[in-house]
């Protein structure tokens, strides 16, 4: 396996975004339109969370209303590791880590998406397990 490849080779820097007050239905439409398995949630330009396909499926299984269920009620909130040393609710990895490290973090956290950051902790994008597989297949 080409484990020396860096995770920054696989990240998508401009993931589709959705707002806190958008609905479950809006998330489904945005994922379908963008062929995306996750959406970035920002507030004031700062990444505050992700909405993943797993979050959407969980909401649907629990019969949440497509129009009345707001993103803020089911998204995965992120308090990223940064220069201020905040805690980490989202799985996060430095962009200079290798692919094998990313896979280990995903496996241990039980997630398919990672927030990728610079050494200083600033988020630069998101990577999914699918992007890692694509990178390994090159």
N, CA, C and O atoms as a GROMACS GRO file, in nm:
protein
  552
    1UNK      N    1   0.084  -0.119   0.000
    1UNK     CA    2   0.000   0.000   0.000
    1UNK      C    3   0.088   0.124   0.000
    1UNK      O    4   0.192   0.127   0.066
    2UNK      N    5   0.046   0.225  -0.073
    2UNK     CA    6   0.122   0.350  -0.084
    2UNK      C    7   0.094   0.439   0.037
    2UNK      O    8   0.038   0.548   0.022
    3UNK      N    9   0.132   0.394   0.155
    3UNK     CA   10   0.099   0.466   0.278
    3UNK      C   11   0.181   0.592   0.298
    3UNK      O   12   0.152   0.671   0.387
    4UNK      N   13   0.283   0.613   0.214
    4UNK     CA   14   0.362   0.734   0.228
    4UNK      C   15   0.293   0.854   0.163
    4UNK      O   16   0.340   0.967   0.177
    5UNK      N   17   0.183   0.831   0.091
    5UNK     CA   18   0.108   0.941   0.032
    5UNK      C   19   0.052   1.026   0.145
    5UNK      O   20   0.009   0.973   0.248
    6UNK      N   21   0.052   1.156   0.128
    6UNK     CA   22   0.002   1.249   0.230
    6UNK      C   23  -0.147   1.273   0.213
    6UNK      O   24  -0.198   1.273   0.101
    7UNK      N   25  -0.216   1.292   0.323
    7UNK     CA   26  -0.360   1.311   0.321
    7UNK      C   27  -0.398   1.438   0.245
    7UNK      O   28  -0.508   1.445   0.190
    8UNK      N   29  -0.309   1.538   0.240
    8UNK     CA   30  -0.340   1.660   0.168
    8UNK      C   31  -0.360   1.636   0.019
    8UNK      O   32  -0.417   1.721  -0.050
    9UNK      N   33  -0.312   1.522  -0.032
    9UNK     CA   34  -0.333   1.487  -0.173
    9UNK      C   35  -0.477   1.445  -0.200
    9UNK      O   36  -0.520   1.445  -0.316
   10UNK      N   37  -0.552   1.410  -0.097
   10UNK     CA   38  -0.687   1.357  -0.115
   10UNK      C   39  -0.797   1.452  -0.068
   10UNK      O   40  -0.914   1.430  -0.099
   11UNK      N   41  -0.762   1.558   0.004
   11UNK     CA   42  -0.868   1.642   0.061
   11UNK      C   43  -0.940   1.723  -0.046
   11UNK      O   44  -0.884   1.759  -0.150
   12UNK      N   45  -1.064   1.750  -0.017
   12UNK     CA   46  -1.143   1.842  -0.098
   12UNK      C   47  -1.150   1.971  -0.017
   12UNK      O   48  -1.205   1.973   0.093
   13UNK      N   49  -1.096   2.076  -0.073
   13UNK     CA   50  -1.086   2.202   0.000
   13UNK      C   51  -1.215   2.282   0.000
   13UNK      O   52  -1.235   2.367   0.087
   14UNK      N   53  -1.301   2.257  -0.095
   14UNK     CA   54  -1.426   2.332  -0.102
   14UNK      C   55  -1.546   2.237  -0.100
   14UNK      O   56  -1.615   2.220  -0.200
   15UNK      N   57  -1.568   2.175   0.014
   15UNK     CA   58  -1.683   2.088   0.030
   15UNK      C   59  -1.809   2.171   0.021
   15UNK      O   60  -1.808   2.288   0.059
   16UNK      N   61  -1.918   2.114  -0.029
   16UNK     CA   62  -2.045   2.188  -0.032
   16UNK      C   63  -2.084   2.227   0.111
   16UNK      O   64  -2.056   2.154   0.206
   17UNK      N   65  -2.149   2.341   0.123
   17UNK     CA   66  -2.187   2.392   0.255
   17UNK      C   67  -2.338   2.397   0.272
   17UNK      O   68  -2.413   2.398   0.175
   18UNK      N   69  -2.378   2.400   0.397
   18UNK     CA   70  -2.519   2.416   0.433
   18UNK      C   71  -2.526   2.499   0.560
   18UNK      O   72  -2.432   2.498   0.640
   19UNK      N   73  -2.636   2.570   0.580
   19UNK     CA   74  -2.651   2.656   0.697
   19UNK      C   75  -2.720   2.588   0.814
   19UNK      O   76  -2.790   2.489   0.798
   20UNK      N   77  -2.699   2.643   0.931
   20UNK     CA   78  -2.758   2.589   1.054
   20UNK      C   79  -2.910   2.583   1.049
   20UNK      O   80  -2.971   2.490   1.103
   21UNK      N   81  -2.971   2.681   0.984
   21UNK     CA   82  -3.117   2.688   0.981
   21UNK      C   83  -3.179   2.617   0.861
   21UNK      O   84  -3.301   2.615   0.846
   22UNK      N   85  -3.094   2.559   0.774
   22UNK     CA   86  -3.147   2.481   0.663
   22UNK      C   87  -3.208   2.353   0.719
   22UNK      O   88  -3.184   2.317   0.834
   23UNK      N   89  -3.285   2.284   0.636
   23UNK     CA   90  -3.360   2.167   0.682
   23UNK      C   91  -3.294   2.036   0.638
   23UNK      O   92  -3.202   2.033   0.558
   24UNK      N   93  -3.345   1.928   0.694
   24UNK     CA   94  -3.306   1.794   0.656
   24UNK      C   95  -3.326   1.775   0.506
   24UNK      O   96  -3.241   1.718   0.438
   25UNK      N   97  -3.439   1.821   0.455
   25UNK     CA   98  -3.466   1.813   0.312
   25UNK      C   99  -3.364   1.890   0.230
   25UNK      O  100  -3.322   1.844   0.123
   26UNK      N  101  -3.323   2.007   0.279
   26UNK     CA  102  -3.219   2.085   0.211
   26UNK      C  103  -3.088   2.008   0.206
   26UNK      O  104  -3.017   2.011   0.106
   27UNK      N  105  -3.055   1.938   0.315
   27UNK     CA  106  -2.932   1.859   0.320
   27UNK      C  107  -2.936   1.746   0.217
   27UNK      O  108  -2.839   1.722   0.146
   28UNK      N  109  -3.049   1.678   0.209
   28UNK     CA  110  -3.064   1.569   0.112
   28UNK      C  111  -3.048   1.623  -0.030
   28UNK      O  112  -2.978   1.564  -0.112
   29UNK      N  113  -3.113   1.736  -0.058
   29UNK     CA  114  -3.103   1.796  -0.192
   29UNK      C  115  -2.960   1.839  -0.224
   29UNK      O  116  -2.913   1.819  -0.336
   30UNK      N  117  -2.892   1.899  -0.127
   30UNK     CA  118  -2.754   1.946  -0.149
   30UNK      C  119  -2.660   1.829  -0.171
   30UNK      O  120  -2.571   1.836  -0.256
   31UNK      N  121  -2.678   1.722  -0.096
   31UNK     CA  122  -2.593   1.604  -0.114
   31UNK      C  123  -2.616   1.543  -0.252
   31UNK      O  124  -2.521   1.506  -0.321
   32UNK      N  125  -2.743   1.533  -0.293
   32UNK     CA  126  -2.775   1.476  -0.424
   32UNK      C  127  -2.720   1.565  -0.536
   32UNK      O  128  -2.660   1.515  -0.631
   33UNK      N  129  -2.741   1.695  -0.525
   33UNK     CA  130  -2.696   1.789  -0.629
   33UNK      C  131  -2.545   1.788  -0.645
   33UNK      O  132  -2.493   1.794  -0.756
   34UNK      N  133  -2.473   1.780  -0.533
   34UNK     CA  134  -2.327   1.788  -0.534
   34UNK      C  135  -2.258   1.652  -0.533
   34UNK      O  136  -2.135   1.643  -0.531
   35UNK      N  137  -2.338   1.543  -0.536
   35UNK     CA  138  -2.283   1.408  -0.529
   35UNK      C  139  -2.184   1.398  -0.411
   35UNK      O  140  -2.072   1.351  -0.426
   36UNK      N  141  -2.230   1.444  -0.295
   36UNK     CA  142  -2.144   1.454  -0.176
   36UNK      C  143  -2.200   1.370  -0.063
   36UNK      O  144  -2.321   1.359  -0.046
   37UNK      N  145  -2.110   1.310   0.013
   37UNK     CA  146  -2.151   1.231   0.129
   37UNK      C  147  -2.140   1.311   0.259
   37UNK      O  148  -2.166   1.258   0.367
   38UNK      N  149  -2.101   1.438   0.248
   38UNK     CA  150  -2.093   1.526   0.365
   38UNK      C  151  -2.109   1.670   0.320
   38UNK      O  152  -2.080   1.705   0.206
   39UNK      N  153  -2.157   1.751   0.411
   39UNK     CA  154  -2.170   1.896   0.390
   39UNK      C  155  -2.102   1.966   0.506
   39UNK      O  156  -2.109   1.920   0.620
   40UNK      N  157  -2.037   2.077   0.478
   40UNK     CA  158  -1.972   2.157   0.582
   40UNK      C  159  -2.073   2.258   0.634
   40UNK      O  160  -2.146   2.319   0.558
   41UNK      N  161  -2.075   2.274   0.766
   41UNK     CA  162  -2.160   2.375   0.830
   41UNK      C  163  -2.068   2.484   0.884
   41UNK      O  164  -1.979   2.457   0.964
   42UNK      N  165  -2.091   2.606   0.841
   42UNK     CA  166  -2.011   2.720   0.887
   42UNK      C  167  -2.103   2.823   0.952
   42UNK      O  168  -2.219   2.838   0.916
   43UNK      N  169  -2.045   2.892   1.048
   43UNK     CA  170  -2.113   3.005   1.111
   43UNK      C  171  -2.011   3.116   1.120
   43UNK      O  172  -1.906   3.100   1.181
   44UNK      N  173  -2.042   3.230   1.058
   44UNK     CA  174  -1.948   3.340   1.056
   44UNK      C  175  -1.817   3.304   0.988
   44UNK      O  176  -1.711   3.354   1.026
   45UNK      N  177  -1.823   3.216   0.886
   45UNK     CA  178  -1.704   3.175   0.812
   45UNK      C  179  -1.621   3.068   0.880
   45UNK      O  180  -1.521   3.023   0.824
   46UNK      N  181  -1.660   3.027   1.001
   46UNK     CA  182  -1.584   2.928   1.077
   46UNK      C  183  -1.654   2.793   1.068
   46UNK      O  184  -1.775   2.784   1.089
   47UNK      N  185  -1.578   2.688   1.038
   47UNK     CA  186  -1.633   2.554   1.034
   47UNK      C  187  -1.676   2.513   1.174
   47UNK      O  188  -1.595   2.509   1.267
   48UNK      N  189  -1.806   2.484   1.188
   48UNK     CA  190  -1.857   2.445   1.320
   48UNK      C  191  -1.913   2.304   1.322
   48UNK      O  192  -1.948   2.252   1.428
   49UNK      N  193  -1.920   2.241   1.204
   49UNK     CA  194  -1.972   2.106   1.201
   49UNK      C  195  -1.978   2.046   1.063
   49UNK      O  196  -1.948   2.110   0.962
   50UNK      N  197  -2.019   1.920   1.061
   50UNK     CA  198  -2.040   1.846   0.937
   50UNK      C  199  -2.178   1.782   0.942
   50UNK      O  200  -2.226   1.746   1.049
   51UNK      N  201  -2.239   1.768   0.828
   51UNK     CA  202  -2.358   1.685   0.813
   51UNK      C  203  -2.315   1.573   0.719
   51UNK      O  204  -2.282   1.597   0.603
   52UNK      N  205  -2.315   1.452   0.770
   52UNK     CA  206  -2.273   1.338   0.690
   52UNK      C  207  -2.394   1.257   0.646
   52UNK      O  208  -2.505   1.276   0.696
   53UNK      N  209  -2.372   1.170   0.552
   53UNK     CA  210  -2.478   1.082   0.506
   53UNK      C  211  -2.532   0.998   0.622
   53UNK      O  212  -2.650   0.966   0.626
   54UNK      N  213  -2.445   0.964   0.716
   54UNK     CA  214  -2.488   0.888   0.835
   54UNK      C  215  -2.582   0.971   0.921
   54UNK      O  216  -2.681   0.919   0.972
   55UNK      N  217  -2.552   1.101   0.937
   55UNK     CA  218  -2.642   1.190   1.013
   55UNK      C  219  -2.780   1.196   0.947
   55UNK      O  220  -2.882   1.191   1.015
   56UNK      N  221  -2.781   1.207   0.814
   56UNK     CA  222  -2.907   1.215   0.739
   56UNK      C  223  -2.984   1.085   0.754
   56UNK      O  224  -3.104   1.088   0.782
   57UNK      N  225  -2.917   0.971   0.736
   57UNK     CA  226  -2.986   0.842   0.748
   57UNK      C  227  -3.043   0.824   0.888
   57UNK      O  228  -3.155   0.774   0.903
   58UNK      N  229  -2.969   0.862   0.989
   58UNK     CA  230  -3.017   0.852   1.128
   58UNK      C  231  -3.145   0.935   1.146
   58UNK      O  232  -3.240   0.889   1.208
   59UNK      N  233  -3.146   1.054   1.091
   59UNK     CA  234  -3.265   1.140   1.102
   59UNK      C  235  -3.384   1.079   1.030
   59UNK      O  236  -3.496   1.083   1.081
   60UNK      N  237  -3.361   1.023   0.913
   60UNK     CA  238  -3.470   0.963   0.836
   60UNK      C  239  -3.526   0.840   0.907
   60UNK      O  240  -3.648   0.821   0.912
   61UNK      N  241  -3.438   0.757   0.962
   61UNK     CA  242  -3.482   0.637   1.033
   61UNK      C  243  -3.567   0.673   1.154
   61UNK      O  244  -3.658   0.599   1.191
   62UNK      N  245  -3.536   0.788   1.215
   62UNK     CA  246  -3.612   0.832   1.332
   62UNK      C  247  -3.729   0.921   1.294
   62UNK      O  248  -3.786   0.991   1.378
   63UNK      N  249  -3.765   0.919   1.166
   63UNK     CA  250  -3.885   0.987   1.114
   63UNK      C  251  -3.886   1.137   1.139
   63UNK      O  252  -3.991   1.195   1.163
   64UNK      N  253  -3.768   1.200   1.132
   64UNK     CA  254  -3.764   1.346   1.146
   64UNK      C  255  -3.823   1.408   1.021
   64UNK      O  256  -3.801   1.360   0.909
   65UNK      N  257  -3.897   1.515   1.040
   65UNK     CA  258  -3.964   1.584   0.930
   65UNK      C  259  -3.862   1.650   0.836
   65UNK      O  260  -3.768   1.715   0.882
   66UNK      N  261  -3.882   1.633   0.706
   66UNK     CA  262  -3.788   1.686   0.608
   66UNK      C  263  -3.778   1.838   0.610
   66UNK      O  264  -3.670   1.893   0.587
   67UNK      N  265  -3.887   1.906   0.638
   67UNK     CA  266  -3.885   2.053   0.634
   67UNK      C  267  -3.863   2.116   0.772
   67UNK      O  268  -3.802   2.223   0.782
   68UNK      N  269  -3.912   2.053   0.876
   68UNK     CA  270  -3.905   2.113   1.009
   68UNK      C  271  -3.778   2.080   1.086
   68UNK      O  272  -3.744   2.149   1.182
   69UNK      N  273  -3.706   1.977   1.046
   69UNK     CA  274  -3.585   1.936   1.118
   69UNK      C  275  -3.468   2.020   1.069
   69UNK      O  276  -3.428   2.011   0.953
   70UNK      N  277  -3.414   2.101   1.157
   70UNK     CA  278  -3.303   2.191   1.122
   70UNK      C  279  -3.168   2.121   1.135
   70UNK      O  280  -3.150   2.031   1.217
   71UNK      N  281  -3.076   2.164   1.052
   71UNK     CA  282  -2.940   2.109   1.051
   71UNK      C  283  -2.879   2.111   1.191
   71UNK      O  284  -2.812   2.016   1.232
   72UNK      N  285  -2.902   2.219   1.263
   72UNK     CA  286  -2.843   2.235   1.396
   72UNK      C  287  -2.884   2.124   1.492
   72UNK      O  288  -2.817   2.100   1.593
   73UNK      N  289  -2.995   2.054   1.462
   73UNK     CA  290  -3.043   1.952   1.555
   73UNK      C  291  -2.983   1.813   1.530
   73UNK      O  292  -2.995   1.726   1.616
   74UNK      N  293  -2.918   1.792   1.416
   74UNK     CA  294  -2.864   1.658   1.391
   74UNK      C  295  -2.722   1.655   1.332
   74UNK      O  296  -2.670   1.547   1.306
   75UNK      N  297  -2.661   1.769   1.313
   75UNK     CA  298  -2.525   1.772   1.256
   75UNK      C  299  -2.423   1.722   1.358
   75UNK      O  300  -2.452   1.714   1.478
   76UNK      N  301  -2.305   1.689   1.310
   76UNK     CA  302  -2.194   1.654   1.397
   76UNK      C  303  -2.119   1.784   1.427
   76UNK      O  304  -2.057   1.842   1.338
   77UNK      N  305  -2.125   1.828   1.551
   77UNK     CA  306  -2.061   1.954   1.589
   77UNK      C  307  -1.910   1.936   1.599
   77UNK      O  308  -1.861   1.831   1.643
   78UNK      N  309  -1.836   2.038   1.559
   78UNK     CA  310  -1.690   2.033   1.564
   78UNK      C  311  -1.636   2.144   1.652
   78UNK      O  312  -1.666   2.262   1.631
   79UNK      N  313  -1.557   2.106   1.748
   79UNK     CA  314  -1.477   2.202   1.824
   79UNK      C  315  -1.334   2.160   1.797
   79UNK      O  316  -1.279   2.075   1.866
   80UNK      N  317  -1.275   2.220   1.696
   80UNK     CA  318  -1.148   2.173   1.643
   80UNK      C  319  -1.030   2.205   1.732
   80UNK      O  320  -1.029   2.305   1.804
   81UNK      N  321  -0.930   2.118   1.726
   81UNK     CA  322  -0.804   2.144   1.795
   81UNK      C  323  -0.739   2.261   1.722
   81UNK      O  324  -0.720   2.257   1.600
   82UNK      N  325  -0.705   2.363   1.796
   82UNK     CA  326  -0.648   2.482   1.733
   82UNK      C  327  -0.540   2.540   1.823
   82UNK      O  328  -0.503   2.481   1.924
   83UNK      N  329  -0.490   2.656   1.784
   83UNK     CA  330  -0.389   2.723   1.865
   83UNK      C  331  -0.442   2.753   2.005
   83UNK      O  332  -0.366   2.763   2.101
   84UNK      N  333  -0.576   2.766   2.015
   84UNK     CA  334  -0.638   2.792   2.146
   84UNK      C  335  -0.661   2.663   2.225
   84UNK      O  336  -0.712   2.668   2.337
   85UNK      N  337  -0.623   2.548   2.167
   85UNK     CA  338  -0.633   2.417   2.233
   85UNK      C  339  -0.776   2.380   2.269
   85UNK      O  340  -0.801   2.326   2.377
   86UNK      N  341  -0.871   2.408   2.179
   86UNK     CA  342  -1.008   2.362   2.204
   86UNK      C  343  -1.015   2.212   2.183
   86UNK      O  344  -0.928   2.153   2.119
   87UNK      N  345  -1.120   2.151   2.237
   87UNK     CA  346  -1.134   2.006   2.224
   87UNK      C  347  -1.185   1.969   2.084
   87UNK      O  348  -1.223   2.056   2.006
   88UNK      N  349  -1.187   1.841   2.056
   88UNK     CA  350  -1.218   1.794   1.923
   88UNK      C  351  -1.337   1.698   1.925
   88UNK      O  352  -1.325   1.586   1.972
   89UNK      N  353  -1.452   1.744   1.872
   89UNK     CA  354  -1.568   1.656   1.861
   89UNK      C  355  -1.570   1.586   1.726
   89UNK      O  356  -1.625   1.477   1.714
   90UNK      N  357  -1.512   1.647   1.625
   90UNK     CA  358  -1.498   1.585   1.493
   90UNK      C  359  -1.362   1.518   1.486
   90UNK      O  360  -1.266   1.562   1.549
   91UNK      N  361  -1.356   1.410   1.410
   91UNK     CA  362  -1.225   1.349   1.387
   91UNK      C  363  -1.145   1.443   1.300
   91UNK      O  364  -1.194   1.491   1.198
   92UNK      N  365  -1.022   1.470   1.340
   92UNK     CA  366  -0.938   1.570   1.274
   92UNK      C  367  -0.798   1.514   1.255
   92UNK      O  368  -0.748   1.438   1.338
   93UNK      N  369  -0.734   1.554   1.144
   93UNK     CA  370  -0.600   1.507   1.114
   93UNK      C  371  -0.524   1.618   1.044
   93UNK      O  372  -0.581   1.694   0.966
   94UNK      N  373  -0.394   1.626   1.070
   94UNK     CA  374  -0.308   1.724   1.005
   94UNK      C  375  -0.287   1.683   0.859
   94UNK      O  376  -0.272   1.565   0.829
   95UNK      N  377  -0.286   1.782   0.768
   95UNK     CA  378  -0.275   1.755   0.624
   95UNK      C  379  -0.144   1.687   0.584
   95UNK      O  380  -0.137   1.628   0.476
   96UNK      N  381  -0.041   1.692   0.667
   96UNK     CA  382   0.086   1.630   0.634
   96UNK      C  383   0.098   1.486   0.684
   96UNK      O  384   0.202   1.421   0.666
   97UNK      N  385  -0.009   1.435   0.747
   97UNK     CA  386  -0.009   1.295   0.791
   97UNK      C  387  -0.024   1.204   0.670
   97UNK      O  388  -0.074   1.245   0.565
   98UNK      N  389   0.021   1.080   0.684
   98UNK     CA  390   0.010   0.987   0.571
   98UNK      C  391  -0.129   0.922   0.569
   98UNK      O  392  -0.206   0.930   0.664
   99UNK      N  393  -0.157   0.858   0.457
   99UNK     CA  394  -0.288   0.797   0.434
   99UNK      C  395  -0.319   0.689   0.537
   99UNK      O  396  -0.432   0.679   0.584
  100UNK      N  397  -0.221   0.611   0.573
  100UNK     CA  398  -0.242   0.506   0.672
  100UNK      C  399  -0.287   0.565   0.807
  100UNK      O  400  -0.373   0.509   0.874
  101UNK      N  401  -0.229   0.678   0.846
  101UNK     CA  402  -0.271   0.746   0.969
  101UNK      C  403  -0.416   0.788   0.960
  101UNK      O  404  -0.492   0.774   1.056
  102UNK      N  405  -0.456   0.840   0.845
  102UNK     CA  406  -0.596   0.882   0.825
  102UNK      C  407  -0.690   0.763   0.837
  102UNK      O  408  -0.794   0.772   0.902
  103UNK      N  409  -0.655   0.653   0.776
  103UNK     CA  410  -0.739   0.533   0.784
  103UNK      C  411  -0.750   0.483   0.928
  103UNK      O  412  -0.857   0.439   0.970
  104UNK      N  413  -0.640   0.489   1.003
  104UNK     CA  414  -0.642   0.446   1.143
  104UNK      C  415  -0.734   0.535   1.226
  104UNK      O  416  -0.813   0.486   1.307
  105UNK      N  417  -0.725   0.667   1.205
  105UNK     CA  418  -0.811   0.761   1.278
  105UNK      C  419  -0.957   0.734   1.244
  105UNK      O  420  -1.042   0.730   1.333
  106UNK      N  421  -0.987   0.717   1.116
  106UNK     CA  422  -1.126   0.688   1.074
  106UNK      C  423  -1.176   0.560   1.139
  106UNK      O  424  -1.287   0.556   1.192
  107UNK      N  425  -1.095   0.457   1.135
  107UNK     CA  426  -1.134   0.329   1.192
  107UNK      C  427  -1.159   0.340   1.343
  107UNK      O  428  -1.260   0.292   1.393
  108UNK      N  429  -1.066   0.402   1.414
  108UNK     CA  430  -1.079   0.415   1.559
  108UNK      C  431  -1.197   0.502   1.600
  108UNK      O  432  -1.262   0.476   1.700
  109UNK      N  433  -1.224   0.607   1.521
  109UNK     CA  434  -1.335   0.698   1.553
  109UNK      C  435  -1.469   0.647   1.499
  109UNK      O  436  -1.574   0.698   1.537
  110UNK      N  437  -1.464   0.547   1.412
  110UNK     CA  438  -1.588   0.495   1.354
  110UNK      C  439  -1.654   0.594   1.260
  110UNK      O  440  -1.776   0.605   1.258
  111UNK      N  441  -1.573   0.667   1.183
  111UNK     CA  442  -1.624   0.769   1.092
  111UNK      C  443  -1.571   0.746   0.951
  111UNK      O  444  -1.475   0.673   0.931
  112UNK      N  445  -1.635   0.810   0.854
  112UNK     CA  446  -1.592   0.803   0.716
  112UNK      C  447  -1.542   0.936   0.662
  112UNK      O  448  -1.504   0.947   0.546
  113UNK      N  449  -1.542   1.039   0.748
  113UNK     CA  450  -1.497   1.173   0.708
  113UNK      C  451  -1.406   1.230   0.816
  113UNK      O  452  -1.429   1.212   0.936
  114UNK      N  453  -1.302   1.299   0.771
  114UNK     CA  454  -1.212   1.368   0.864
  114UNK      C  455  -1.203   1.514   0.824
  114UNK      O  456  -1.201   1.547   0.706
  115UNK      N  457  -1.198   1.600   0.923
  115UNK     CA  458  -1.163   1.740   0.899
  115UNK      C  459  -1.011   1.742   0.892
  115UNK      O  460  -0.943   1.688   0.980
  116UNK      N  461  -0.958   1.804   0.788
  116UNK     CA  462  -0.814   1.811   0.769
  116UNK      C  463  -0.769   1.953   0.800
  116UNK      O  464  -0.830   2.050   0.755
  117UNK      N  465  -0.661   1.964   0.879
  117UNK     CA  466  -0.616   2.096   0.922
  117UNK      C  467  -0.467   2.114   0.895
  117UNK      O  468  -0.394   2.018   0.868
  118UNK      N  469  -0.426   2.238   0.904
  118UNK     CA  470  -0.283   2.271   0.898
  118UNK      C  471  -0.223   2.242   1.035
  118UNK      O  472  -0.295   2.215   1.131
  119UNK      N  473  -0.094   2.249   1.044
  119UNK     CA  474  -0.024   2.225   1.170
  119UNK      C  475  -0.074   2.318   1.280
  119UNK      O  476  -0.076   2.280   1.397
  120UNK      N  477  -0.116   2.442   1.243
  120UNK     CA  478  -0.165   2.538   1.343
  120UNK      C  479  -0.306   2.506   1.389
  120UNK      O  480  -0.356   2.569   1.483
  121UNK      N  481  -0.373   2.409   1.324
  121UNK     CA  482  -0.508   2.372   1.364
  121UNK      C  483  -0.618   2.431   1.277
  121UNK      O  484  -0.735   2.398   1.296
  122UNK      N  485  -0.584   2.519   1.182
  122UNK     CA  486  -0.685   2.578   1.096
  122UNK      C  487  -0.736   2.475   0.996
  122UNK      O  488  -0.656   2.414   0.925
  123UNK      N  489  -0.869   2.453   0.988
  123UNK     CA  490  -0.921   2.355   0.893
  123UNK      C  491  -0.899   2.401   0.748
  123UNK      O  492  -0.919   2.518   0.716
  124UNK      N  493  -0.857   2.308   0.663
  124UNK     CA  494  -0.833   2.339   0.522
  124UNK      C  495  -0.923   2.258   0.430
  124UNK      O  496  -0.928   2.284   0.310
  125UNK      N  497  -0.994   2.161   0.483
  125UNK     CA  498  -1.082   2.081   0.401
  125UNK      C  499  -1.132   1.958   0.474
  125UNK      O  500  -1.114   1.942   0.594
  126UNK      N  501  -1.194   1.871   0.396
  126UNK     CA  502  -1.251   1.748   0.448
  126UNK      C  503  -1.205   1.636   0.355
  126UNK      O  504  -1.190   1.655   0.235
  127UNK      N  505  -1.184   1.519   0.412
  127UNK     CA  506  -1.151   1.402   0.332
  127UNK      C  507  -1.246   1.290   0.372
  127UNK      O  508  -1.276   1.272   0.490
  128UNK      N  509  -1.291   1.215   0.274
  128UNK     CA  510  -1.376   1.099   0.303
  128UNK      C  511  -1.297   0.972   0.271
  128UNK      O  512  -1.193   0.976   0.206
  129UNK      N  513  -1.349   0.861   0.319
  129UNK     CA  514  -1.284   0.733   0.290
  129UNK      C  515  -1.280   0.709   0.140
  129UNK      O  516  -1.186   0.647   0.090
  130UNK      N  517  -1.380   0.756   0.066
  130UNK     CA  518  -1.381   0.738  -0.078
  130UNK      C  519  -1.265   0.813  -0.145
  130UNK      O  520  -1.203   0.760  -0.237
  131UNK      N  521  -1.237   0.936  -0.101
  131UNK     CA  522  -1.124   1.010  -0.158
  131UNK      C  523  -0.991   0.940  -0.128
  131UNK      O  524  -0.900   0.943  -0.211
  132UNK      N  525  -0.980   0.879  -0.011
  132UNK     CA  526  -0.858   0.806   0.022
  132UNK      C  527  -0.842   0.684  -0.069
  132UNK      O  528  -0.733   0.656  -0.118
  133UNK      N  529  -0.952   0.613  -0.092
  133UNK     CA  530  -0.947   0.498  -0.183
  133UNK      C  531  -0.909   0.543  -0.324
  133UNK      O  532  -0.830   0.476  -0.391
  134UNK      N  533  -0.965   0.655  -0.368
  134UNK     CA  534  -0.928   0.706  -0.500
  134UNK      C  535  -0.780   0.740  -0.507
  134UNK      O  536  -0.714   0.710  -0.606
  135UNK      N  537  -0.726   0.802  -0.401
  135UNK     CA  538  -0.585   0.836  -0.398
  135UNK      C  539  -0.498   0.710  -0.405
  135UNK      O  540  -0.399   0.708  -0.478
  136UNK      N  541  -0.536   0.608  -0.331
  136UNK     CA  542  -0.458   0.483  -0.331
  136UNK      C  543  -0.465   0.412  -0.466
  136UNK      O  544  -0.374   0.338  -0.503
  137UNK      N  545  -0.573   0.434  -0.539
  137UNK     CA  546  -0.589   0.369  -0.669
  137UNK      C  547  -0.515   0.437  -0.782
  137UNK      O  548  -0.512   0.385  -0.894
  138UNK      N  549  -0.456   0.553  -0.756
  138UNK     CA  550  -0.384   0.625  -0.862
  138UNK      C  551  -0.250   0.563  -0.889
  138UNK      O  552  -0.176   0.611  -0.975
   0.00000   0.00000   0.00000
